[in-house]
Amino acid sequence: MTDETVVGRLAVEFADIEAAARRLAGVAHRTPVLRSRSFDQLTGAQVYFKCENFQRVGAFKFRGAYNALTLLQPAQRAAGVLAYSSGNHAQAVALAGREAGVAVTIVMPMDAPAVKRAAAQGYGATIVEYDPATTDRVVLSHDLAARHGLTVIPPFDHRAVIAGQGTAAMELLQEQSDLDMLLVPCGGGGLLAGSAVAAHALAPACKVVGVEPAAGDDGKRSFESGVRQSVQHPDTIADGARAPMLGELTFPIIMRHVHTMLAVEDTALLRTMFWIWERMKTVVEPTGALGAAALMNGMIGARGMRVGIILSGGNAEIAGLTRRFPALAESPGV
Amino acid sequence: MTDETVVGRLAVEFADIEAAARRLAGVAHRTPVLRSRSFDQLTGAQVYFKCENFQRVGAFKFRGAYNALTLLQPAQRAAGVLAYSSGNHAQAVALAGREAGVAVTIVMPMDAPAVKRAAAQGYGATIVEYDPATTDRVVLSHDLAARHGLTVIPPFDHRAVIAGQGTAAMELLQEQSDLDMLLVPCGGGGLLAGSAVAAHALAPACKVVGVEPAAGDDGKRSFESGVRQSVQHPDTIADGARAPMLGELTFPIIMRHVHTMLAVEDTALLRTMFWIWERMKTVVEPTGALGAAALMNGMIGARGMRVGIILSGGNAEIAGLTRRFPALAESPGV
């Protein structure tokens, strides 16, 4: 009897990630891996940045969304799908729908940035707006889905979504199989769970570390207590990591295959983000800089190690962030 | 009798670029080539971006500087070198000196940004400051060089510098040999001349196009008149393209192997630069966006063509530029 059978079967296995990679070939970008001598010098590690900010729609989310759409039954494909999000997941489902020939409805708050609404419409999605002061988006979405026979594509707690997200770490480990550690941003845990399954299969000695914003450290508290904890409306600039809790599917995977969880304060996060912009010439969004910030701030020992970091997305409002945080933006040096 | 013998021998031949590439192997980065579906859609071309913003010191300048230092005679190496610049050339010579084991003196105006002085010092260079109101930097530099036996490394009008800069286009054309056009930023013409020699050898049908800021269009006027023209202190944001005129060595190469010269207004240039930051998630400096801006603004027909663009550098002051040009930075969309 193996350990696997003792603790039960996880929702996603490495074969699911391999299958997702085959579906994504030629549709998603195989994103580049960047190095930075300055970052290596500052941290004492050899760091490999997997640049999902260069992924389609500017974030890893396209991987999971497209994988999920290709796994729909014919009747589901014909009826169309729905996603509720004003962030990268919405864009990802909208573009995946266009690529897969599936009609997409996106439920967005009426105060969502016009540029995000326009982008989703540009991919051919139908936008349904709601007033967040009076309407619960989950209720509205499931009501819409039931009435029109739409399949809801959740942002993280879904087998095909998790498997798709795992292809980013899989690509990185195929190129660099000797990593000692892999740092992964964590919101609802889709990317982290997928990465952990990929690393367990391809580099069992590689320690996978999840990184959250400090204000939304529900994942860290869940991991440490062994029971899912939640957080309501965390006040953090890392808008991609504001999910109230880990998923029913992602949590057991994270408990099994993740080494530890870290939480980074927003100031440190922003400082690292601006540093990456200025010094590495690559634009990451706040959430995308979580892994790099944990290492840059010495939250985990990595001297002499080979470390992978997933830069999960690049959809930053550059002008807005520099205006809001002028002191951090002007002198991002360490 | 070939055409070459009729018009005389150029200062740099392709063999010089090949030799430079061998010297640079393992020292300079072989920078990545990025694509952008959005840029392709907007321009109707298939565009290949050679990302010299990811080069060491954040600009192509490291290629030429390092190549020049490796070609010094032993006595010159022992005595050290001097460069006068407050821009990318200074950083490039400083780092090249450290890598090649050659002492470097940088002559900088006393009002140069502290971060630039610190960076050159960080590479081990000695900084000599001067007051630009009272001192001519060329006179000061040549006086210093004569007194201390230093070799001056000029920013563009130097055979080894031109040959080194040509390795960027050489790498691009090795990966993508079927380009119809190659757009290259032009200040003093070192990068443009090197690129033109590389393209002439590797892809003779590829039209090489130089792009300048409109306020500093001396190169365009020189190209069109056949006589070198100059411009004094051009008022342009493209600080890497403010050289007063093309070089004695670069001009004949440009006349022979460049197809045409274009000049871009600063507003269009900045709009393209911010667009590249936001949409391509890569930080270019204003000068680095010249080629992309020419294409984005329809200054040359490229529909259906395969086009290479050299993103020449990424040393942008992100916070400062967004603060100076808020309207352009907020909505870089086209």
Interface residues (C-beta under 8 A of the other chain):
Chain A: P32 L34 R37 N53 F54 R56 G58 V115 F274 W277 E278 K281 T282 V283 V284 G314 I318 A319 G320 T322 R323 P326 A329 E330 G333
Chain B: P32 L34 R37 N53 F54 R56 G58 V115 F274 W277 E278 K281 T282 V283 V284 G314 I318 A319 G320 T322 R323 P326 A329 E330 G333
